Amino acid sequence: MQRDRHRLTRQLQRLQSAGKKDEVEWIRLQSRISASAQFRLQRLENIPVPEFSADLPVNEKRADIAKAIDAHQVIIVCGETGSGKTTQLPQICLDLKRGVSGL
């Protein structure tokens, strides 16, 4: 999980630089990494299936928007009020498995 990444990386670096082979600490770190990975897998398996409303204009460009989200860090989506930007963009991201790691 993203929330664990920095802390676990610091612990790993500390153990590597300490030079001593503290088996208990290595086992604890391995356990924490496994728990974080397992939690991420559970989230991935339990993602709800998004429902796209066919009558919203933003869904006509859903494939283009998904492609842009995959290819770029930041995108800007412009559309008329009521076109479905607020309701459908999070569902497009969910369909792309975004947010599984906690971002």
MIDO-201603 format. One record per residue: residue number from 1; residue in three letters; z, x, y of N, C-alpha, C in turn. Coordinates in Angstrom, 1 decimal. Layout:
+-----+------+--------+--------+--------+--------+--------+--------+--------+--------+--------+
!  nr ! rest !    npz !    npx !    npy !   capz !   capx !   capy !    cpz !    cpx !    cpy !
+-----+------+--------+--------+--------+--------+--------+--------+--------+--------+--------+
! NUM !  ALA !      Z !      X !      Y !      Z !      X !      Y !      Z !      X !      Y !
...
+-----+------+--------+--------+--------+--------+--------+--------+--------+--------+--------+
This chain:
+-----+------+--------+--------+--------+--------+--------+--------+--------+--------+--------+
!  nr ! rest !    npz !    npx !    npy !   capz !   capx !   capy !    cpz !    cpx !    cpy !
+-----+------+--------+--------+--------+--------+--------+--------+--------+--------+--------+
!   1 !  MET !    0.0 !    0.8 !   -1.2 !    0.0 !    0.0 !    0.0 !    0.0 !    0.9 !    1.2 !
!   2 !  GLN !   -0.6 !    0.4 !    2.3 !   -0.7 !    1.1 !    3.5 !    0.7 !    1.4 !    4.1 !
!   3 !  ARG !    1.6 !    0.5 !    4.0 !    3.0 !    0.7 !    4.5 !    3.7 !    1.9 !    3.8 !
!   4 !  ASP !    3.3 !    2.2 !    2.6 !    4.0 !    3.2 !    1.8 !    3.3 !    4.6 !    1.9 !
!   5 !  ARG !    2.0 !    4.6 !    2.4 !    1.2 !    5.8 !    2.3 !    1.8 !    7.0 !    3.1 !
!   6 !  HIS !    2.3 !    6.8 !    4.3 !    2.8 !    7.9 !    5.1 !    4.1 !    8.4 !    4.5 !
!   7 !  ARG !    5.0 !    7.5 !    4.1 !    6.3 !    8.0 !    3.6 !    6.1 !    8.7 !    2.2 !
!   8 !  LEU !    5.2 !    8.2 !    1.4 !    5.0 !    8.8 !    0.1 !    4.3 !   10.2 !    0.2 !
!   9 !  THR !    3.4 !   10.2 !    1.2 !    2.7 !   11.5 !    1.4 !    3.7 !   12.6 !    1.9 !
!  10 !  ARG !    4.6 !   12.2 !    2.8 !    5.6 !   13.1 !    3.3 !    6.5 !   13.6 !    2.1 !
!  11 !  GLN !    6.9 !   12.7 !    1.3 !    7.8 !   13.0 !    0.2 !    7.0 !   14.0 !   -0.8 !
!  12 !  LEU !    5.8 !   13.8 !   -1.0 !    5.0 !   14.6 !   -1.9 !    4.9 !   16.0 !   -1.2 !
!  13 !  GLN !    4.6 !   16.1 !    0.0 !    4.5 !   17.4 !    0.7 !    5.8 !   18.1 !    0.7 !
!  14 !  ARG !    6.9 !   17.4 !    0.9 !    8.2 !   18.0 !    0.8 !    8.5 !   18.6 !   -0.5 !
!  15 !  LEU !    8.2 !   17.9 !   -1.6 !    8.4 !   18.4 !   -2.9 !    7.5 !   19.6 !   -3.3 !
!  16 !  GLN !    6.3 !   19.5 !   -2.8 !    5.4 !   20.6 !   -3.0 !    5.8 !   21.9 !   -2.3 !
!  17 !  SER !    6.3 !   21.7 !   -1.1 !    6.7 !   22.9 !   -0.3 !    8.0 !   23.5 !   -0.7 !
!  18 !  ALA !    8.9 !   22.6 !   -1.3 !   10.2 !   23.1 !   -1.7 !   10.1 !   24.2 !   -2.7 !
!  19 !  GLY !    9.1 !   24.2 !   -3.5 !    8.9 !   25.3 !   -4.5 !    9.8 !   25.1 !   -5.8 !
!  20 !  LYS !   10.8 !   24.2 !   -5.7 !   11.6 !   24.1 !   -6.9 !   11.1 !   22.8 !   -7.7 !
!  21 !  LYS !   11.3 !   22.9 !   -8.9 !   10.9 !   21.8 !   -9.8 !   12.0 !   20.9 !  -10.1 !
!  22 !  ASP !   12.2 !   20.0 !   -9.2 !   13.3 !   19.0 !   -9.3 !   12.7 !   17.8 !  -10.1 !
!  23 !  GLU !   12.8 !   17.8 !  -11.4 !   12.2 !   16.7 !  -12.2 !   12.6 !   15.3 !  -11.8 !
!  24 !  VAL !   13.8 !   15.1 !  -11.4 !   14.3 !   13.8 !  -11.0 !   13.5 !   13.3 !   -9.8 !
!  25 !  GLU !   13.4 !   14.1 !   -8.8 !   12.7 !   13.8 !   -7.6 !   11.2 !   13.5 !   -7.8 !
!  26 !  TRP !   10.6 !   14.3 !   -8.7 !    9.2 !   14.0 !   -9.0 !    9.0 !   12.7 !   -9.8 !
!  27 !  ILE !    9.9 !   12.4 !  -10.6 !    9.9 !   11.1 !  -11.4 !   10.1 !    9.9 !  -10.4 !
!  28 !  ARG !   11.0 !   10.1 !   -9.5 !   11.2 !    9.0 !   -8.5 !   10.0 !    8.8 !   -7.6 !
!  29 !  LEU !    9.4 !    9.9 !   -7.2 !    8.1 !    9.8 !   -6.4 !    7.0 !    9.1 !   -7.2 !
!  30 !  GLN !    6.9 !    9.5 !   -8.4 !    5.9 !    8.9 !   -9.3 !    6.1 !    7.4 !   -9.5 !
!  31 !  SER !    7.4 !    7.0 !   -9.6 !    7.8 !    5.6 !   -9.8 !    7.4 !    4.8 !   -8.5 !
!  32 !  ARG !    7.7 !    5.4 !   -7.3 !    7.4 !    4.7 !   -6.1 !    5.9 !    4.6 !   -5.9 !
!  33 !  ILE !    5.2 !    5.6 !   -6.2 !    3.7 !    5.5 !   -6.1 !    3.2 !    4.4 !   -7.0 !
!  34 !  SER !    3.7 !    4.4 !   -8.3 !    3.2 !    3.4 !   -9.2 !    3.6 !    2.0 !   -8.8 !
!  35 !  ALA !    4.8 !    1.8 !   -8.2 !    5.2 !    0.5 !   -7.8 !    4.3 !    0.0 !   -6.6 !
!  36 !  SER !    4.0 !    0.9 !   -5.7 !    3.1 !    0.6 !   -4.6 !    1.7 !    0.2 !   -5.1 !
!  37 !  ALA !    1.2 !    1.0 !   -6.0 !   -0.1 !    0.7 !   -6.6 !   -0.1 !   -0.6 !   -7.3 !
!  38 !  GLN !    0.9 !   -0.9 !   -8.1 !    1.0 !   -2.2 !   -8.8 !    1.1 !   -3.4 !   -7.9 !
!  39 !  PHE !    1.8 !   -3.2 !   -6.8 !    1.9 !   -4.3 !   -5.8 !    0.5 !   -4.6 !   -5.2 !
!  40 !  ARG !   -0.2 !   -3.5 !   -4.9 !   -1.6 !   -3.7 !   -4.4 !   -2.5 !   -4.4 !   -5.4 !
!  41 !  LEU !   -2.4 !   -4.1 !   -6.7 !   -3.2 !   -4.7 !   -7.7 !   -2.8 !   -6.2 !   -7.8 !
!  42 !  GLN !   -1.5 !   -6.5 !   -7.7 !   -1.1 !   -7.9 !   -7.8 !   -1.7 !   -8.7 !   -6.6 !
!  43 !  ARG !   -1.7 !   -8.1 !   -5.4 !   -2.3 !   -8.8 !   -4.2 !   -3.8 !   -9.0 !   -4.4 !
!  44 !  LEU !   -4.4 !   -8.0 !   -5.0 !   -5.9 !   -8.0 !   -5.2 !   -6.2 !   -9.2 !   -6.2 !
!  45 !  GLU !   -5.4 !   -9.3 !   -7.3 !   -5.6 !  -10.4 !   -8.3 !   -5.3 !  -11.8 !   -7.7 !
!  46 !  ASN !   -4.5 !  -11.9 !   -6.7 !   -4.0 !  -13.2 !   -6.2 !   -4.7 !  -13.6 !   -4.9 !
!  47 !  ILE !   -5.8 !  -12.9 !   -4.5 !   -6.5 !  -13.3 !   -3.3 !   -7.0 !  -14.7 !   -3.4 !
!  48 !  PRO !   -6.7 !  -15.6 !   -2.5 !   -7.3 !  -17.0 !   -2.6 !   -8.8 !  -16.9 !   -2.4 !
!  49 !  VAL !   -9.4 !  -17.9 !   -3.0 !  -10.9 !  -18.0 !   -2.8 !  -11.2 !  -18.7 !   -1.5 !
!  50 !  PRO !  -11.9 !  -18.1 !   -0.6 !  -12.1 !  -18.7 !    0.7 !  -13.1 !  -19.9 !    0.6 !
!  51 !  GLU !  -12.9 !  -20.8 !    1.5 !  -13.8 !  -22.0 !    1.5 !  -14.6 !  -22.0 !    2.8 !
!  52 !  PHE !  -15.9 !  -21.8 !    2.8 !  -16.7 !  -21.7 !    3.9 !  -17.3 !  -23.1 !    4.3 !
!  53 !  SER !  -17.1 !  -23.5 !    5.5 !  -17.6 !  -24.8 !    5.9 !  -19.1 !  -24.7 !    6.3 !
!  54 !  ALA !  -19.9 !  -25.4 !    5.6 !  -21.4 !  -25.2 !    5.8 !  -21.9 !  -25.7 !    7.1 !
!  55 !  ASP !  -21.1 !  -26.6 !    7.8 !  -21.5 !  -27.2 !    9.0 !  -21.2 !  -26.3 !   10.3 !
!  56 !  LEU !  -20.5 !  -25.2 !   10.1 !  -20.2 !  -24.3 !   11.2 !  -21.3 !  -23.2 !   11.4 !
!  57 !  PRO !  -21.8 !  -23.1 !   12.6 !  -22.9 !  -22.1 !   12.9 !  -22.6 !  -20.7 !   12.5 !
!  58 !  VAL !  -21.4 !  -20.2 !   12.5 !  -21.1 !  -18.9 !   12.2 !  -21.4 !  -18.6 !   10.7 !
!  59 !  ASN !  -21.4 !  -19.6 !    9.9 !  -21.7 !  -19.4 !    8.4 !  -23.2 !  -19.2 !    8.2 !
!  60 !  GLU !  -24.1 !  -19.5 !    9.1 !  -25.5 !  -19.2 !    9.0 !  -25.7 !  -17.7 !    9.0 !
!  61 !  LYS !  -24.8 !  -17.0 !    9.7 !  -24.9 !  -15.5 !    9.8 !  -23.8 !  -14.8 !    9.0 !
!  62 !  ARG !  -23.2 !  -15.5 !    8.0 !  -22.1 !  -14.9 !    7.2 !  -22.5 !  -13.6 !    6.6 !
!  63 !  ALA !  -23.7 !  -13.5 !    6.0 !  -24.1 !  -12.3 !    5.3 !  -24.2 !  -11.1 !    6.3 !
!  64 !  ASP !  -24.8 !  -11.4 !    7.4 !  -25.0 !  -10.4 !    8.5 !  -23.6 !   -9.9 !    9.0 !
!  65 !  ILE !  -22.7 !  -10.8 !    9.2 !  -21.4 !  -10.5 !    9.7 !  -20.6 !   -9.7 !    8.6 !
!  66 !  ALA !  -20.7 !  -10.1 !    7.4 !  -20.0 !   -9.3 !    6.3 !  -20.6 !   -7.9 !    6.2 !
!  67 !  LYS !  -21.9 !   -7.8 !    6.3 !  -22.5 !   -6.5 !    6.3 !  -22.0 !   -5.6 !    7.4 !
!  68 !  ALA !  -21.9 !   -6.2 !    8.6 !  -21.5 !   -5.4 !    9.8 !  -20.0 !   -5.0 !    9.7 !
!  69 !  ILE !  -19.2 !   -5.9 !    9.1 !  -17.8 !   -5.6 !    8.9 !  -17.6 !   -4.4 !    7.9 !
!  70 !  ASP !  -18.5 !   -4.4 !    6.9 !  -18.4 !   -3.3 !    5.9 !  -18.9 !   -2.0 !    6.5 !
!  71 !  ALA !  -19.8 !   -2.1 !    7.4 !  -20.5 !   -0.8 !    7.9 !  -19.8 !   -0.2 !    9.1 !
!  72 !  HIS !  -19.0 !   -1.0 !    9.8 !  -18.5 !   -0.6 !   11.1 !  -17.0 !   -0.8 !   11.2 !
!  73 !  GLN !  -16.3 !    0.1 !   12.0 !  -14.9 !   -0.1 !   12.1 !  -14.5 !   -1.2 !   13.1 !
!  74 !  VAL !  -15.4 !   -1.4 !   14.1 !  -15.2 !   -2.5 !   15.1 !  -16.5 !   -3.3 !   15.3 !
!  75 !  ILE !  -16.4 !   -4.6 !   15.3 !  -17.5 !   -5.4 !   15.6 !  -17.1 !   -6.4 !   16.6 !
!  76 !  ILE !  -18.1 !   -6.9 !   17.4 !  -17.9 !   -8.0 !   18.3 !  -18.7 !   -9.2 !   17.9 !
!  77 !  VAL !  -18.1 !  -10.3 !   17.8 !  -18.9 !  -11.5 !   17.4 !  -18.8 !  -12.5 !   18.5 !
!  78 !  CYS !  -19.9 !  -12.9 !   19.0 !  -20.0 !  -13.8 !   20.2 !  -20.6 !  -15.1 !   19.6 !
!  79 !  GLY !  -20.0 !  -16.2 !   20.1 !  -20.6 !  -17.5 !   19.7 !  -20.0 !  -18.6 !   20.6 !
!  80 !  GLU !  -20.6 !  -19.7 !   20.5 !  -20.1 !  -20.9 !   21.3 !  -18.7 !  -21.3 !   20.8 !
!  81 !  THR !  -18.0 !  -22.0 !   21.7 !  -16.8 !  -22.6 !   21.3 !  -17.0 !  -23.6 !   20.2 !
!  82 !  GLY !  -16.2 !  -23.5 !   19.1 !  -16.4 !  -24.5 !   18.0 !  -17.4 !  -24.0 !   17.0 !
!  83 !  SER !  -17.9 !  -22.7 !   17.1 !  -18.8 !  -22.2 !   16.1 !  -18.2 !  -21.7 !   14.8 !
!  84 !  GLY !  -16.9 !  -21.6 !   14.8 !  -16.2 !  -21.2 !   13.6 !  -15.7 !  -19.8 !   13.6 !
!  85 !  LYS !  -15.8 !  -19.1 !   14.7 !  -15.3 !  -17.7 !   14.8 !  -13.9 !  -17.5 !   14.3 !
!  86 !  THR !  -13.0 !  -18.3 !   14.8 !  -11.6 !  -18.1 !   14.6 !  -11.2 !  -18.5 !   13.1 !
!  87 !  THR !  -11.9 !  -19.5 !   12.6 !  -11.5 !  -20.0 !   11.2 !  -12.3 !  -19.2 !   10.1 !
!  88 !  GLN !  -13.5 !  -18.9 !   10.4 !  -14.3 !  -18.3 !    9.3 !  -14.3 !  -16.8 !    9.2 !
!  89 !  LEU !  -14.1 !  -16.1 !   10.4 !  -14.1 !  -14.6 !   10.3 !  -13.0 !  -14.1 !    9.4 !
!  90 !  PRO !  -11.7 !  -14.6 !    9.5 !  -10.7 !  -14.2 !    8.5 !  -11.1 !  -14.4 !    7.1 !
!  91 !  GLN !  -11.8 !  -15.5 !    6.8 !  -12.2 !  -15.8 !    5.5 !  -13.3 !  -14.9 !    5.0 !
!  92 !  ILE !  -14.2 !  -14.5 !    5.9 !  -15.2 !  -13.5 !    5.5 !  -14.5 !  -12.2 !    5.1 !
!  93 !  CYS !  -13.5 !  -11.8 !    5.9 !  -12.8 !  -10.6 !    5.6 !  -12.0 !  -10.7 !    4.3 !
!  94 !  LEU !  -11.5 !  -11.8 !    4.0 !  -10.8 !  -12.1 !    2.8 !  -11.8 !  -12.0 !    1.6 !
!  95 !  ASP !  -13.0 !  -12.5 !    1.8 !  -14.0 !  -12.5 !    0.8 !  -14.4 !  -11.0 !    0.5 !
!  96 !  LEU !  -14.3 !  -10.2 !    1.5 !  -14.6 !   -8.7 !    1.4 !  -13.5 !   -7.9 !    0.8 !
!  97 !  LYS !  -12.4 !   -8.6 !    0.5 !  -11.2 !   -8.0 !   -0.1 !  -10.4 !   -7.1 !    1.0 !
!  98 !  ARG !  -10.6 !   -7.5 !    2.3 !  -10.0 !   -6.8 !    3.4 !   -8.5 !   -7.3 !    3.4 !
!  99 !  GLY !   -7.6 !   -6.4 !    3.8 !   -6.2 !   -6.8 !    3.9 !   -5.4 !   -6.7 !    2.7 !
! 100 !  VAL !   -6.0 !   -6.3 !    1.5 !   -5.3 !   -6.2 !    0.3 !   -4.2 !   -5.1 !    0.4 !
! 101 !  SER !   -4.5 !   -4.0 !    1.0 !   -3.6 !   -2.9 !    1.2 !   -2.6 !   -3.1 !    2.3 !
! 102 !  GLY !   -2.6 !   -4.2 !    3.0 !   -1.7 !   -4.5 !    4.0 !   -2.2 !   -4.2 !    5.4 !
! 103 !  LEU !   -3.5 !   -4.1 !    5.6 !   -4.1 !   -3.9 !    6.9 !   -4.5 !   -5.2 !    7.4 !
+-----+------+--------+--------+--------+--------+--------+--------+--------+--------+--------+
